[in-house]
Amino acid sequence: MHNFNINRRRFLKNSAAIMAFSTLGPIGLETLFNEKVRKVGLIGTGWYGKSDLFRLIQVANIEVVALCDVDRELLDQAADLVSKRQKSGKTPIKYSDYRKCLQNMNLTLF
């Protein structure tokens, strides 16, 4: 019987890397993880969206500049959490219509 010892932090770090690789591919990863700060936005601030975004904040040099959700309460909660977790401490612009978000921002959207 094998003894697989894995801790939560290592699991999350590896999961985030796998998710990023499967989504972006090797060229996208190189671009995302370089020293330059990348501006990103999130459409859908529910549990899954926030979870993926917070993992990305941990592993990449990003600035979250926009959030979008039709649920105002979820949107406000996510904006508050993001402002506390990102290095700049800035609150992202909040949108309730994804079309306006895409129209007004030049972002890499996840």
Backbone as JSON Lines, residues from 0, in Angstrom:
{"i":0,"aa":"M","n":[0.84,-1.18,0.0],"ca":[0.0,0.0,0.0],"c":[0.89,1.24,0.0]}
{"i":1,"aa":"H","n":[0.56,2.22,-0.84],"ca":[1.35,3.44,-0.97],"c":[0.89,4.48,0.03]}
{"i":2,"aa":"N","n":[1.85,5.23,0.51],"ca":[1.54,6.33,1.41],"c":[1.69,7.64,0.64]}
{"i":3,"aa":"F","n":[0.59,8.22,0.18],"ca":[0.61,9.47,-0.57],"c":[0.39,10.61,0.4]}
{"i":4,"aa":"N","n":[1.44,11.34,0.67],"ca":[1.36,12.46,1.59],"c":[1.28,13.76,0.79]}
{"i":5,"aa":"I","n":[0.13,14.39,0.8],"ca":[-0.04,15.64,0.06],"c":[-0.73,16.64,0.98]}
{"i":6,"aa":"N","n":[-0.21,17.84,0.98],"ca":[-0.86,18.85,1.81],"c":[-1.72,19.78,0.97]}
{"i":7,"aa":"R","n":[-2.59,20.51,1.6],"ca":[-3.55,21.35,0.91],"c":[-2.86,22.42,0.06]}
{"i":8,"aa":"R","n":[-1.85,23.08,0.61],"ca":[-1.16,24.15,-0.11],"c":[-0.52,23.63,-1.39]}
{"i":9,"aa":"R","n":[0.17,22.51,-1.3],"ca":[0.82,21.94,-2.48],"c":[-0.23,21.51,-3.51]}
{"i":10,"aa":"F","n":[-1.33,20.94,-3.02],"ca":[-2.41,20.54,-3.92],"c":[-2.98,21.74,-4.67]}
{"i":11,"aa":"L","n":[-3.26,22.84,-3.96],"ca":[-3.82,24.03,-4.61],"c":[-2.83,24.65,-5.59]}
{"i":12,"aa":"K","n":[-1.57,24.7,-5.21],"ca":[-0.55,25.27,-6.1],"c":[-0.43,24.45,-7.38]}
{"i":13,"aa":"N","n":[-0.39,23.15,-7.23],"ca":[-0.29,22.28,-8.4],"c":[-1.56,22.34,-9.24]}
{"i":14,"aa":"S","n":[-2.7,22.41,-8.59],"ca":[-3.97,22.49,-9.31],"c":[-4.05,23.78,-10.12]}
{"i":15,"aa":"A","n":[-3.61,24.89,-9.52],"ca":[-3.63,26.17,-10.24],"c":[-2.7,26.13,-11.45]}
{"i":16,"aa":"A","n":[-1.54,25.52,-11.28],"ca":[-0.6,25.43,-12.4],"c":[-1.17,24.56,-13.52]}
{"i":17,"aa":"I","n":[-1.79,23.44,-13.16],"ca":[-2.39,22.56,-14.16],"c":[-3.53,23.26,-14.87]}
{"i":18,"aa":"M","n":[-4.38,23.97,-14.09],"ca":[-5.5,24.7,-14.69],"c":[-4.98,25.75,-15.67]}
{"i":19,"aa":"A","n":[-3.98,26.51,-15.26],"ca":[-3.44,27.55,-16.12],"c":[-2.83,26.95,-17.38]}
{"i":20,"aa":"F","n":[-2.09,25.85,-17.22],"ca":[-1.47,25.21,-18.38],"c":[-2.52,24.69,-19.34]}
{"i":21,"aa":"S","n":[-3.56,24.04,-18.8],"ca":[-4.58,23.47,-19.68],"c":[-5.38,24.56,-20.37]}
{"i":22,"aa":"T","n":[-5.54,25.71,-19.73],"ca":[-6.3,26.81,-20.31],"c":[-5.46,27.61,-21.29]}
{"i":23,"aa":"L","n":[-4.23,27.92,-20.92],"ca":[-3.41,28.85,-21.69],"c":[-2.39,28.19,-22.61]}
{"i":24,"aa":"G","n":[-1.97,26.99,-22.27],"ca":[-0.92,26.34,-23.04],"c":[0.44,26.91,-22.66]}
{"i":25,"aa":"P","n":[1.52,26.33,-23.15],"ca":[2.86,26.74,-22.74],"c":[3.21,28.18,-23.11]}
{"i":26,"aa":"I","n":[2.76,28.66,-24.25],"ca":[3.08,30.03,-24.66],"c":[2.32,31.02,-23.8]}
{"i":27,"aa":"G","n":[1.06,30.72,-23.5],"ca":[0.25,31.58,-22.64],"c":[0.81,31.66,-21.24]}
{"i":28,"aa":"L","n":[1.31,30.55,-20.72],"ca":[1.9,30.55,-19.38],"c":[3.13,31.44,-19.33]}
{"i":29,"aa":"E","n":[3.97,31.34,-20.34],"ca":[5.17,32.17,-20.37],"c":[4.81,33.65,-20.33]}
{"i":30,"aa":"T","n":[3.79,34.02,-21.07],"ca":[3.33,35.4,-21.11],"c":[2.74,35.81,-19.77]}
{"i":31,"aa":"L","n":[1.94,34.93,-19.17],"ca":[1.24,35.25,-17.93],"c":[2.19,35.38,-16.74]}
{"i":32,"aa":"F","n":[3.21,34.53,-16.67],"ca":[4.06,34.49,-15.5],"c":[5.32,35.33,-15.6]}
{"i":33,"aa":"N","n":[5.44,36.18,-16.62],"ca":[6.61,37.03,-16.66],"c":[6.45,38.19,-15.67]}
{"i":34,"aa":"E","n":[7.42,39.04,-15.55],"ca":[7.44,40.08,-14.53],"c":[6.4,41.18,-14.73]}
{"i":35,"aa":"K","n":[5.97,41.39,-15.95],"ca":[5.02,42.45,-16.25],"c":[3.66,42.17,-15.6]}
{"i":36,"aa":"V","n":[3.06,43.18,-15.0],"ca":[1.74,43.03,-14.4],"c":[0.7,42.95,-15.51]}
{"i":37,"aa":"R","n":[-0.12,41.94,-15.46],"ca":[-1.18,41.76,-16.44],"c":[-2.5,42.18,-15.83]}
{"i":38,"aa":"K","n":[-3.3,42.9,-16.6],"ca":[-4.63,43.3,-16.15],"c":[-5.61,42.21,-16.55]}
{"i":39,"aa":"V","n":[-6.42,41.78,-15.58],"ca":[-7.41,40.74,-15.84],"c":[-8.77,41.15,-15.3]}
{"i":40,"aa":"G","n":[-9.79,40.52,-15.82],"ca":[-11.15,40.7,-15.35],"c":[-11.81,39.35,-15.21]}
{"i":41,"aa":"L","n":[-12.88,39.31,-14.44],"ca":[-13.6,38.06,-14.21],"c":[-15.08,38.28,-14.49]}
{"i":42,"aa":"I","n":[-15.64,37.41,-15.3],"ca":[-17.07,37.41,-15.54],"c":[-17.64,36.2,-14.81]}
{"i":43,"aa":"G","n":[-18.48,36.45,-13.82],"ca":[-19.05,35.39,-12.99],"c":[-18.32,35.29,-11.68]}
{"i":44,"aa":"T","n":[-18.84,35.95,-10.64],"ca":[-18.13,36.05,-9.36],"c":[-18.66,35.08,-8.31]}
{"i":45,"aa":"G","n":[-19.23,33.98,-8.77],"ca":[-19.67,32.94,-7.84],"c":[-18.48,32.21,-7.25]}
{"i":46,"aa":"W","n":[-18.75,31.11,-6.58],"ca":[-17.69,30.38,-5.87],"c":[-16.57,29.95,-6.81]}
{"i":47,"aa":"Y","n":[-16.91,29.33,-7.93],"ca":[-15.89,28.83,-8.85],"c":[-15.06,29.97,-9.44]}
{"i":48,"aa":"G","n":[-15.71,31.04,-9.85],"ca":[-14.99,32.16,-10.42],"c":[-14.01,32.78,-9.44]}
{"i":49,"aa":"K","n":[-14.48,33.03,-8.22],"ca":[-13.59,33.61,-7.2],"c":[-12.46,32.67,-6.85]}
{"i":50,"aa":"S","n":[-12.77,31.39,-6.74],"ca":[-11.75,30.4,-6.4],"c":[-10.62,30.4,-7.44]}
{"i":51,"aa":"D","n":[-10.98,30.36,-8.7],"ca":[-9.97,30.38,-9.76],"c":[-9.19,31.7,-9.76]}
{"i":52,"aa":"L","n":[-9.9,32.8,-9.57],"ca":[-9.25,34.11,-9.57],"c":[-8.26,34.25,-8.41]}
{"i":53,"aa":"F","n":[-8.63,33.79,-7.23],"ca":[-7.73,33.91,-6.08],"c":[-6.51,33.01,-6.23]}
{"i":54,"aa":"R","n":[-6.67,31.86,-6.87],"ca":[-5.49,31.03,-7.17],"c":[-4.57,31.75,-8.14]}
{"i":55,"aa":"L","n":[-5.15,32.4,-9.13],"ca":[-4.35,33.13,-10.11],"c":[-3.61,34.29,-9.45]}
{"i":56,"aa":"I","n":[-4.26,34.98,-8.53],"ca":[-3.6,36.07,-7.79],"c":[-2.39,35.54,-7.04]}
{"i":57,"aa":"Q","n":[-2.49,34.31,-6.53],"ca":[-1.38,33.72,-5.77],"c":[-0.19,33.35,-6.63]}
{"i":58,"aa":"V","n":[-0.43,32.95,-7.87],"ca":[0.66,32.39,-8.67],"c":[1.13,33.29,-9.8]}
{"i":59,"aa":"A","n":[0.42,34.38,-10.1],"ca":[0.81,35.22,-11.23],"c":[0.81,36.69,-10.82]}
{"i":60,"aa":"N","n":[1.55,37.47,-11.56],"ca":[1.66,38.91,-11.32],"c":[0.53,39.61,-12.07]}
{"i":61,"aa":"I","n":[-0.65,39.7,-11.43],"ca":[-1.82,40.27,-12.08],"c":[-2.43,41.39,-11.26]}
{"i":62,"aa":"E","n":[-3.2,42.21,-11.94],"ca":[-4.01,43.25,-11.31],"c":[-5.44,43.02,-11.79]}
{"i":63,"aa":"V","n":[-6.35,42.74,-10.87],"ca":[-7.75,42.53,-11.23],"c":[-8.39,43.91,-11.36]}
{"i":64,"aa":"V","n":[-8.79,44.26,-12.57],"ca":[-9.31,45.6,-12.83],"c":[-10.81,45.63,-13.07]}
{"i":65,"aa":"A","n":[-11.44,44.46,-13.31],"ca":[-12.88,44.44,-13.56],"c":[-13.5,43.13,-13.09]}
{"i":66,"aa":"L","n":[-14.7,43.26,-12.56],"ca":[-15.51,42.11,-12.18],"c":[-16.89,42.29,-12.77]}
{"i":67,"aa":"C","n":[-17.53,41.18,-13.14],"ca":[-18.85,41.27,-13.74],"c":[-19.73,40.14,-13.21]}
{"i":68,"aa":"D","n":[-20.94,40.5,-12.78],"ca":[-21.93,39.51,-12.37],"c":[-23.29,40.18,-12.34]}
{"i":69,"aa":"V","n":[-24.34,39.41,-12.64],"ca":[-25.69,39.97,-12.59],"c":[-26.2,40.06,-11.15]}
{"i":70,"aa":"D","n":[-25.62,39.28,-10.26],"ca":[-26.01,39.3,-8.84],"c":[-25.19,40.37,-8.12]}
{"i":71,"aa":"R","n":[-25.83,41.47,-7.77],"ca":[-25.15,42.62,-7.18],"c":[-24.46,42.27,-5.85]}
{"i":72,"aa":"E","n":[-25.1,41.43,-5.05],"ca":[-24.51,41.06,-3.76],"c":[-23.22,40.26,-3.95]}
{"i":73,"aa":"L","n":[-23.25,39.28,-4.84],"ca":[-22.03,38.51,-5.14],"c":[-20.93,39.42,-5.7]}
{"i":74,"aa":"L","n":[-21.32,40.33,-6.55],"ca":[-20.38,41.26,-7.17],"c":[-19.71,42.14,-6.12]}
{"i":75,"aa":"D","n":[-20.49,42.7,-5.21],"ca":[-19.94,43.56,-4.15],"c":[-19.01,42.78,-3.22]}
{"i":76,"aa":"Q","n":[-19.42,41.57,-2.86],"ca":[-18.58,40.73,-1.99],"c":[-17.26,40.39,-2.67]}
{"i":77,"aa":"A","n":[-17.32,40.03,-3.94],"ca":[-16.1,39.68,-4.68],"c":[-15.17,40.88,-4.8]}
{"i":78,"aa":"A","n":[-15.72,42.06,-5.08],"ca":[-14.89,43.27,-5.2],"c":[-14.17,43.56,-3.89]}
{"i":79,"aa":"D","n":[-14.87,43.39,-2.78],"ca":[-14.27,43.61,-1.47],"c":[-13.14,42.61,-1.2]}
{"i":80,"aa":"L","n":[-13.39,41.35,-1.5],"ca":[-12.36,40.32,-1.29],"c":[-11.15,40.54,-2.19]}
{"i":81,"aa":"V","n":[-11.38,40.89,-3.43],"ca":[-10.27,41.11,-4.37],"c":[-9.42,42.27,-3.91]}
{"i":82,"aa":"S","n":[-10.04,43.36,-3.46],"ca":[-9.27,44.53,-3.02],"c":[-8.38,44.18,-1.82]}
{"i":83,"aa":"K","n":[-8.81,43.24,-1.01],"ca":[-8.02,42.82,0.16],"c":[-6.89,41.87,-0.22]}
{"i":84,"aa":"R","n":[-7.06,41.12,-1.31],"ca":[-6.08,40.08,-1.66],"c":[-5.04,40.5,-2.69]}
{"i":85,"aa":"Q","n":[-5.35,41.48,-3.52],"ca":[-4.35,41.85,-4.52],"c":[-3.38,42.87,-3.95]}
{"i":86,"aa":"K","n":[-2.17,42.87,-4.51],"ca":[-1.07,43.69,-3.98],"c":[-1.4,45.17,-3.93]}
{"i":87,"aa":"S","n":[-2.07,45.68,-4.95],"ca":[-2.35,47.11,-5.02],"c":[-3.41,47.55,-4.02]}
{"i":88,"aa":"G","n":[-4.28,46.65,-3.62],"ca":[-5.37,46.99,-2.72],"c":[-6.52,47.73,-3.4]}
{"i":89,"aa":"K","n":[-6.43,47.9,-4.72],"ca":[-7.47,48.62,-5.45],"c":[-8.72,47.76,-5.63]}
{"i":90,"aa":"T","n":[-9.86,48.44,-5.63],"ca":[-11.13,47.77,-5.89],"c":[-11.39,47.77,-7.4]}
{"i":91,"aa":"P","n":[-11.69,46.6,-7.97],"ca":[-11.95,46.53,-9.41],"c":[-13.24,47.27,-9.78]}
{"i":92,"aa":"I","n":[-13.33,47.66,-11.04],"ca":[-14.56,48.23,-11.57],"c":[-15.6,47.11,-11.63]}
{"i":93,"aa":"K","n":[-16.83,47.43,-11.23],"ca":[-17.9,46.42,-11.19],"c":[-18.89,46.66,-12.33]}
{"i":94,"aa":"Y","n":[-19.22,45.55,-13.01],"ca":[-20.18,45.58,-14.11],"c":[-21.27,44.56,-13.86]}
{"i":95,"aa":"S","n":[-22.5,44.89,-14.27],"ca":[-23.59,43.91,-14.2],"c":[-23.9,43.33,-15.59]}
{"i":96,"aa":"D","n":[-23.34,43.92,-16.63],"ca":[-23.55,43.47,-18.0],"c":[-22.19,43.14,-18.63]}
{"i":97,"aa":"Y","n":[-21.99,41.89,-18.98],"ca":[-20.69,41.47,-19.51],"c":[-20.33,42.2,-20.8]}
{"i":98,"aa":"R","n":[-21.34,42.59,-21.58],"ca":[-21.06,43.29,-22.84],"c":[-20.41,44.64,-22.59]}
{"i":99,"aa":"K","n":[-20.87,45.35,-21.55],"ca":[-20.26,46.64,-21.21],"c":[-18.85,46.44,-20.68]}
{"i":100,"aa":"C","n":[-18.67,45.37,-19.92],"ca":[-17.33,45.06,-19.39],"c":[-16.36,44.83,-20.54]}
{"i":101,"aa":"L","n":[-16.75,44.0,-21.48],"ca":[-15.88,43.7,-22.62],"c":[-15.67,44.92,-23.5]}
{"i":102,"aa":"Q","n":[-16.67,45.74,-23.63],"ca":[-16.6,46.93,-24.46],"c":[-15.65,47.98,-23.88]}
{"i":103,"aa":"N","n":[-15.66,48.13,-22.56],"ca":[-14.9,49.18,-21.89],"c":[-13.48,48.79,-21.49]}
{"i":104,"aa":"M","n":[-13.18,47.51,-21.48],"ca":[-11.89,47.07,-20.95],"c":[-11.09,46.33,-22.01]}
{"i":105,"aa":"N","n":[-9.79,46.49,-21.94],"ca":[-8.88,45.71,-22.78],"c":[-8.23,44.69,-21.86]}
{"i":106,"aa":"L","n":[-8.85,43.53,-21.68],"ca":[-8.47,42.6,-20.63],"c":[-8.16,41.22,-21.19]}
{"i":107,"aa":"T","n":[-7.47,40.44,-20.38],"ca":[-7.37,39.01,-20.58],"c":[-8.41,38.4,-19.66]}
{"i":108,"aa":"L","n":[-9.47,37.83,-20.21],"ca":[-10.58,37.35,-19.4],"c":[-10.48,35.84,-19.19]}
{"i":109,"aa":"F","n":[-10.75,35.41,-17.94],"ca":[-10.74,34.0,-17.56],"c":[-12.1,33.61,-17.07]}
